[in-house]
Amino acid sequence: MLSTTARPLIEATVPVLLANGEAITRHFYQRMFTHHPELKNLFNMGNQASGNQAQALAGAVYAYATHMDQPQTMAPALNRIAQKHVSLGITPAQYTIVGRHLLASLGEVLGAAITPDIAEAWDEVYWLMATDLIAREARIYQTQRWEAGQAWPEVRVVQREAASADTVALTLQAMPGQSLPDFLAGQYLSVAVPIADTGLTQVRQYSFSDAPGQGLWRITVKREVAGAGTPAGQVSNHLHDKVRVGDVLRVGLPAGDFHLQDGTRPLVMLSAGVGITPMVSMLRHLAAHSPEQAVTFAHATTDREHMPHRSEVGACVQAMPQARLHLWLESCGPLDEGQARGGRMDLSQIDALPADADVFLCGPLPFMQAQRRWLLAHGVPRDRIHHEVFGPDLFAELH
């Protein structure tokens, strides 16, 4: 709990942090990487270049300072961050490094406005947040029988197949004498790839796209091409262009709080683009173990050729009497008439969504924002809407 002496100082300076947060965190990352260049291997340097990571960190600290007395509000975001940290292998010692440079940047950017008392108050906030996250991460590591900082295992690619026009599915197997820990349907895996041009190792997360319990892992990777102001994805293009059957990858632990829950409530799965991959994992698990489950599976994409694992989704839905598939195609040709709707996903075009359903959302952020607004406006409780966000914006509330 924040001390009584720190609280008024934090309340008075939260607006200052909000106004200058991105400048502070940009300065922080530059400062930290100068002193600890090895930490560049933990961070997505593309997000560093765009400023997205700095913006996300500023938002996280601001949100925590504002809502630290509301544990039920904070818990989902903190759990999501803890899962991401575990997927990256973050250690408690690294929190000390981050805290030292973050507080130093606070003073160096804002200068005399940060008195010793104010700096001490923000140091208190940081360590309250850090201690909470360290405890959550320790529990996850313990569940996985893993030590923070332990070396990541290697796995071998045993199958490679095109899942759609711009995605490739890689099936991974444990090395001889080892086994793969199981995962929950909907979770993701970190993959570490050395980037020759920079001399860095870069880590990216990819959802499992098959049911758990197979003794193998499958991930599905979209090729990220260069766009307006965004470079081509270094890791995704490496996996597409250079990784073949027989190659070895270094991977982290299965992680993520976006997964099937225990229960028998109807399920609504809403996805767009490559956001379908965790839904495929969930659907395959349900088809194998709960074929009577009521499922509304809705997906939006550009055209049929860009729908990953399309035939698998169709087969699972056909095998489940209470499953229904709804598809929206931005490019909807004559062959799709009667089988798909044109344009972007519009939930009002579905006759009726189950009132008591758990809803899973995954896709581009604007897509998820639009679907979440519709769901809330039509009476779906917030705690029944589960979403997955890949990228640094993990603390942002979806509005």
C-alpha positions as CSV (number, residue, x, y, z in Angstrom):
1,M,0.0,0.0,0.0
2,L,1.3,3.5,-0.9
3,S,2.5,5.4,2.2
4,T,0.5,8.4,3.4
5,T,3.4,10.7,2.7
6,A,3.8,9.5,-0.9
7,R,0.1,9.6,-1.8
8,P,-0.5,13.4,-2.1
9,L,2.7,13.7,-4.0
10,I,1.7,11.1,-6.5
11,E,-1.8,12.5,-6.9
12,A,-0.4,16.0,-7.5
13,T,2.2,14.8,-10.1
14,V,0.2,12.2,-12.0
15,P,-0.9,14.8,-14.6
16,V,2.7,15.8,-15.1
17,L,3.7,12.2,-15.8
18,L,0.7,11.8,-18.1
19,A,1.8,14.9,-20.1
20,N,5.5,14.0,-20.2
21,G,5.3,10.2,-19.9
22,E,6.3,9.3,-23.5
23,A,9.3,11.7,-23.4
24,I,10.4,10.2,-20.0
25,T,10.1,6.6,-21.2
26,R,11.9,7.3,-24.5
27,H,14.7,8.7,-22.5
28,F,14.6,5.8,-20.2
29,Y,15.0,3.1,-22.9
30,Q,17.8,5.0,-24.5
31,R,19.5,5.3,-21.1
32,M,19.0,1.7,-20.1
33,F,20.2,0.3,-23.5
34,T,23.3,2.5,-23.3
35,H,24.2,0.9,-19.9
36,H,22.8,-2.6,-20.6
37,P,22.9,-3.2,-24.4
38,E,22.2,-6.9,-23.8
39,L,18.6,-6.1,-22.9
40,K,18.0,-5.2,-26.5
41,N,17.6,-8.9,-27.0
42,L,14.5,-8.9,-24.8
43,F,12.7,-6.0,-26.5
44,N,11.1,-5.7,-29.9
45,M,13.4,-3.0,-31.4
46,G,10.7,-2.2,-34.0
47,N,8.4,-1.1,-31.3
48,Q,11.3,0.9,-29.8
49,A,11.8,2.7,-33.1
50,S,8.1,3.5,-33.5
51,G,7.8,4.7,-29.9
52,N,5.0,2.2,-29.2
53,Q,7.0,0.6,-26.3
54,A,7.7,4.0,-24.7
55,Q,4.0,4.9,-24.9
56,A,3.0,1.6,-23.4
57,L,5.3,1.8,-20.5
58,A,4.2,5.4,-19.7
59,G,0.6,4.2,-19.9
60,A,1.3,1.3,-17.6
61,V,2.9,3.3,-14.8
62,Y,0.2,6.0,-15.1
63,A,-2.6,3.4,-14.9
64,Y,-1.0,1.7,-11.9
65,A,-0.5,5.0,-10.1
66,T,-4.1,6.0,-10.8
67,H,-5.8,2.6,-10.0
68,M,-3.5,1.0,-7.4
69,D,-6.3,1.0,-4.8
70,Q,-8.6,-0.9,-7.2
71,P,-7.1,-4.4,-7.3
72,Q,-10.0,-5.9,-9.2
73,T,-9.6,-3.3,-11.9
74,M,-5.8,-3.8,-12.1
75,A,-5.6,-7.6,-11.9
76,P,-6.5,-8.5,-15.5
77,A,-3.9,-6.1,-16.9
78,L,-1.2,-7.1,-14.4
79,N,-1.9,-10.8,-15.1
80,R,-1.5,-10.2,-18.8
81,I,1.8,-8.3,-18.3
82,A,3.1,-11.1,-16.0
83,Q,2.3,-13.7,-18.6
84,K,4.2,-11.7,-21.2
85,H,7.2,-11.3,-18.9
86,V,7.2,-15.0,-18.3
87,S,7.1,-15.7,-22.0
88,L,10.2,-13.5,-22.3
89,G,12.0,-15.0,-19.3
90,I,12.1,-11.7,-17.3
91,T,14.0,-12.1,-14.0
92,P,13.5,-10.2,-10.7
93,A,17.0,-8.7,-11.0
94,Q,15.9,-7.0,-14.2
95,Y,13.3,-5.0,-12.3
96,T,16.1,-3.4,-10.4
97,I,17.8,-2.3,-13.6
98,V,14.5,-0.9,-15.0
99,G,13.7,0.9,-11.8
100,R,17.1,2.5,-11.5
101,H,17.0,3.9,-15.0
102,L,13.4,4.8,-15.0
103,L,13.7,7.0,-11.9
104,A,16.9,8.5,-13.2
105,S,15.1,9.5,-16.5
106,L,12.3,11.0,-14.5
107,G,14.7,13.4,-12.9
108,E,16.8,14.0,-16.0
109,V,13.8,14.9,-18.2
110,L,11.7,16.9,-15.7
111,G,14.7,18.5,-13.9
112,A,14.0,20.7,-10.9
113,A,10.3,19.8,-11.0
114,I,11.2,16.4,-9.5
115,T,12.2,17.1,-5.9
116,P,13.8,14.3,-3.8
117,D,10.4,13.7,-2.1
118,I,8.6,13.4,-5.4
119,A,11.3,11.1,-6.7
120,E,11.0,8.9,-3.6
121,A,7.2,8.7,-4.0
122,W,7.5,7.6,-7.6
123,D,10.1,5.1,-6.6
124,E,7.6,3.7,-4.1
125,V,4.9,3.4,-6.8
126,Y,7.3,1.6,-9.1
127,W,8.4,-1.0,-6.5
128,L,4.8,-1.6,-5.5
129,M,4.0,-2.4,-9.1
130,A,7.2,-4.4,-9.6
131,T,6.7,-6.4,-6.4
132,D,3.2,-7.3,-7.5
133,L,4.4,-8.4,-11.0
134,I,7.4,-10.4,-9.6
135,A,5.0,-12.3,-7.3
136,R,2.6,-13.1,-10.1
137,E,5.5,-14.2,-12.4
138,A,6.9,-16.4,-9.6
139,R,3.6,-18.2,-9.3
140,I,3.5,-18.8,-13.1
141,Y,7.2,-20.0,-13.1
142,Q,6.4,-22.3,-10.2
143,T,3.4,-23.8,-12.0
144,Q,5.5,-24.4,-15.0
145,R,8.4,-25.9,-12.9
146,W,10.7,-23.3,-14.4
147,E,13.4,-21.0,-13.0
148,A,13.4,-17.4,-14.0
149,G,16.4,-16.8,-16.2
150,Q,17.0,-20.5,-17.1
151,A,18.2,-21.2,-20.6
152,W,15.4,-21.6,-23.2
153,P,15.1,-25.1,-24.8
154,E,15.6,-25.9,-28.4
155,V,12.9,-27.5,-30.6
156,R,13.1,-29.0,-34.1
157,V,10.8,-28.1,-37.0
158,V,9.3,-31.4,-38.2
159,Q,6.6,-30.0,-40.5
160,R,6.1,-26.9,-42.5
161,E,3.0,-26.0,-44.5
162,A,1.3,-23.0,-46.0
163,A,-1.8,-22.2,-43.8
164,S,-3.0,-19.4,-46.1
165,A,-1.7,-17.1,-48.8
166,D,0.5,-15.2,-46.2
167,T,0.9,-17.6,-43.2
168,V,3.0,-20.6,-42.6
169,A,2.4,-23.3,-40.0
170,L,5.4,-24.8,-38.3
171,T,5.1,-28.0,-36.2
172,L,7.7,-28.3,-33.5
173,Q,9.1,-31.3,-31.7
174,A,11.2,-31.7,-28.6
175,M,14.8,-32.6,-29.0
176,P,15.8,-36.3,-28.2
177,G,15.4,-37.1,-24.5
178,Q,13.2,-34.1,-23.8
179,S,9.5,-33.4,-23.8
180,L,7.4,-30.4,-24.5
181,P,5.3,-28.9,-21.6
182,D,1.6,-28.7,-22.4
183,F,-0.2,-25.5,-23.1
184,L,-3.8,-24.2,-22.8
185,A,-5.8,-23.8,-26.0
186,G,-5.4,-20.1,-26.9
187,Q,-2.0,-19.5,-25.4
188,Y,1.2,-18.4,-27.3
189,L,4.9,-19.2,-27.6
190,S,7.9,-17.0,-27.7
191,V,10.4,-17.7,-30.5
192,A,13.9,-16.3,-30.4
193,V,15.7,-15.6,-33.7
194,P,19.2,-14.2,-34.3
195,I,19.1,-11.3,-36.7
196,A,22.4,-11.2,-38.6
197,D,22.0,-7.5,-39.8
198,T,21.9,-6.2,-36.2
199,G,23.7,-8.8,-34.2
200,L,20.7,-9.0,-31.9
201,T,18.4,-11.8,-31.0
202,Q,14.8,-10.8,-31.4
203,V,11.8,-12.5,-29.7
204,R,8.3,-12.6,-31.0
205,Q,5.1,-14.4,-29.7
206,Y,3.0,-16.7,-31.9
207,S,-0.2,-18.4,-30.9
208,F,-0.4,-22.1,-30.8
209,S,-2.7,-23.2,-33.7
210,D,-3.4,-26.8,-32.7
211,A,-5.1,-28.5,-29.8
212,P,-3.0,-29.2,-26.7
213,G,-2.1,-32.7,-25.7
214,Q,-0.6,-33.7,-29.1
215,G,3.0,-34.1,-27.9
216,L,3.9,-31.5,-30.6
217,W,3.5,-27.8,-30.9
218,R,2.2,-25.9,-33.9
219,I,2.5,-22.2,-34.4
220,T,1.2,-20.2,-37.4
221,V,3.2,-17.1,-38.5
222,K,1.9,-14.3,-40.8
223,R,4.5,-12.7,-43.0
224,E,4.7,-9.0,-41.9
225,V,5.4,-6.9,-45.0
226,A,6.5,-3.3,-45.0
227,G,3.8,-0.8,-44.9
228,A,3.3,2.9,-44.5
229,G,5.8,3.9,-41.9
230,T,6.3,0.3,-40.7
231,P,9.3,-1.9,-41.7
232,A,8.9,-5.6,-42.7
233,G,8.8,-8.0,-39.8
234,Q,12.4,-9.3,-39.2
235,V,11.4,-12.4,-37.3
236,S,8.3,-13.4,-39.4
237,N,10.2,-13.0,-42.7
238,H,13.1,-15.0,-41.3
239,L,10.7,-17.8,-40.3
240,H,9.0,-17.7,-43.7
241,D,12.2,-17.5,-45.9
242,K,14.8,-19.4,-44.0
243,V,13.4,-21.9,-41.6
244,R,12.8,-25.4,-43.0
245,V,12.0,-28.9,-41.8
246,G,14.9,-30.1,-39.7
247,D,16.0,-26.7,-38.5
248,V,16.2,-25.9,-34.8
249,L,14.5,-23.0,-33.0
250,R,15.0,-21.6,-29.5
251,V,11.7,-21.0,-27.7
252,G,10.3,-19.9,-24.3
253,L,7.5,-21.2,-22.2
254,P,3.8,-21.4,-23.2
255,A,2.2,-18.3,-21.8
256,G,-0.9,-16.1,-21.9
257,D,-4.1,-15.6,-20.0
258,F,-6.2,-15.8,-23.2
259,H,-7.4,-19.4,-23.2
260,L,-10.5,-21.6,-22.8
261,Q,-12.1,-21.4,-19.4
262,D,-13.7,-24.3,-17.4
263,G,-17.4,-24.3,-17.8
264,T,-20.2,-25.2,-20.1
265,R,-21.4,-21.7,-21.2
266,P,-21.8,-21.1,-24.9
267,L,-18.7,-19.7,-26.6
268,V,-18.5,-16.9,-29.1
269,M,-15.1,-16.6,-31.0
270,L,-14.6,-13.4,-33.0
271,S,-11.4,-13.0,-35.0
272,A,-9.9,-11.1,-37.9
273,G,-6.8,-11.8,-40.0
274,V,-4.2,-13.9,-38.2
275,G,-6.1,-13.4,-35.0
276,I,-7.8,-16.6,-36.0
277,T,-4.9,-18.8,-34.8
278,P,-5.7,-19.0,-31.1
279,M,-9.3,-19.6,-32.1
280,V,-8.2,-22.6,-34.2
281,S,-6.5,-24.0,-31.2
282,M,-9.6,-23.6,-29.1
283,L,-11.9,-25.0,-31.8
284,R,-9.7,-28.1,-32.4
285,H,-9.6,-28.8,-28.7
286,L,-13.4,-28.5,-28.3
287,A,-14.0,-30.7,-31.4
288,A,-11.9,-33.4,-29.9
289,H,-13.1,-33.2,-26.3
290,S,-16.4,-31.3,-26.1
291,P,-18.1,-31.8,-29.5
292,E,-21.5,-30.9,-28.0
293,Q,-20.3,-27.4,-27.0
294,A,-22.3,-24.5,-28.4
295,V,-19.9,-22.3,-30.4
296,T,-20.4,-19.3,-32.6
297,F,-17.2,-19.0,-34.7
298,A,-17.0,-15.7,-36.6
299,H,-14.1,-14.6,-38.7
300,A,-13.3,-11.6,-40.9
301,T,-10.6,-11.5,-43.6
302,T,-9.8,-10.1,-47.0
303,D,-10.7,-13.2,-49.0
304,R,-10.8,-17.0,-48.6
305,E,-7.1,-17.4,-49.6
306,H,-6.1,-15.3,-46.6
307,M,-8.0,-17.3,-44.0
308,P,-5.5,-19.5,-42.1
309,H,-6.4,-23.1,-41.5
310,R,-9.7,-22.6,-43.4
311,S,-10.3,-26.3,-44.1
312,E,-9.6,-27.3,-40.4
313,V,-12.1,-24.7,-39.2
314,G,-14.7,-26.0,-41.5
315,A,-14.1,-29.7,-40.5
316,C,-14.3,-28.8,-36.8
317,V,-17.6,-26.9,-37.2
318,Q,-19.1,-29.7,-39.2
319,A,-18.2,-32.2,-36.5
320,M,-19.9,-30.1,-33.8
321,P,-23.7,-30.1,-34.0
322,Q,-24.1,-26.9,-32.1
323,A,-21.3,-25.0,-33.8
324,R,-22.0,-22.3,-36.4
325,L,-19.5,-20.6,-38.7
326,H,-19.9,-16.9,-39.9
327,L,-17.5,-15.5,-42.4
328,W,-17.0,-11.9,-43.7
329,L,-14.8,-11.3,-46.7
330,E,-13.8,-7.8,-47.8
331,S,-13.4,-9.2,-51.4
332,C,-16.5,-11.3,-51.7
333,G,-16.9,-12.8,-55.2
334,P,-19.8,-14.7,-56.8
335,L,-18.5,-18.1,-55.5
336,D,-18.8,-16.9,-52.0
337,E,-22.4,-15.8,-52.2
338,G,-24.5,-17.6,-49.7
339,Q,-21.4,-18.8,-47.8
340,A,-20.0,-15.5,-46.7
341,R,-21.0,-11.9,-46.2
342,G,-19.2,-9.0,-47.9
343,G,-17.4,-6.3,-46.0
344,R,-16.3,-6.2,-42.4
345,M,-17.7,-8.1,-39.5
346,D,-21.1,-6.9,-38.4
347,L,-22.5,-8.8,-35.5
348,S,-26.0,-7.5,-36.1
349,Q,-26.1,-9.7,-39.1
350,I,-26.0,-12.8,-36.8
351,D,-29.6,-13.8,-35.9
352,A,-28.9,-14.1,-32.1
353,L,-25.8,-14.4,-30.0
354,P,-26.2,-16.5,-26.8
355,A,-26.9,-14.1,-23.9
356,D,-24.8,-16.1,-21.4
357,A,-21.8,-16.7,-23.7
358,D,-18.1,-16.2,-23.0
359,V,-16.7,-14.1,-25.8
360,F,-13.1,-14.4,-27.1
361,L,-11.7,-11.6,-29.3
362,C,-8.5,-11.6,-31.3
363,G,-7.4,-9.5,-34.2
364,P,-6.2,-6.0,-35.1
365,L,-6.9,-3.5,-32.3
366,P,-9.5,-1.4,-34.3
367,F,-11.4,-4.6,-35.0
368,M,-11.4,-5.6,-31.4
369,Q,-12.5,-2.1,-30.3
370,A,-15.4,-2.2,-32.7
371,Q,-16.6,-5.6,-31.7
372,R,-16.2,-4.9,-28.0
373,R,-18.2,-1.7,-28.2
374,W,-21.0,-3.6,-30.0
375,L,-21.0,-6.4,-27.4
376,L,-21.1,-3.9,-24.4
377,A,-23.9,-1.9,-26.1
378,H,-25.9,-5.2,-26.4
379,G,-25.6,-6.1,-22.8
380,V,-22.6,-8.5,-22.7
381,P,-20.9,-8.1,-19.3
382,R,-17.3,-6.9,-19.4
383,D,-16.0,-9.9,-17.5
384,R,-17.4,-12.2,-20.2
385,I,-15.3,-10.5,-22.9
386,H,-11.7,-11.9,-23.2
387,H,-9.2,-10.5,-25.6
388,E,-5.6,-11.0,-26.8
389,V,-3.4,-8.1,-27.8
390,F,0.0,-8.8,-29.3
391,G,2.4,-5.9,-29.1
392,P,3.4,-3.4,-26.4
393,D,-0.1,-1.9,-25.7
394,L,-0.8,-4.5,-23.0
395,F,-2.1,-2.0,-20.4
396,A,-4.5,-0.1,-22.6
397,E,-8.2,-0.5,-22.1
398,L,-10.1,-1.5,-25.2
399,H,-12.8,1.2,-25.7
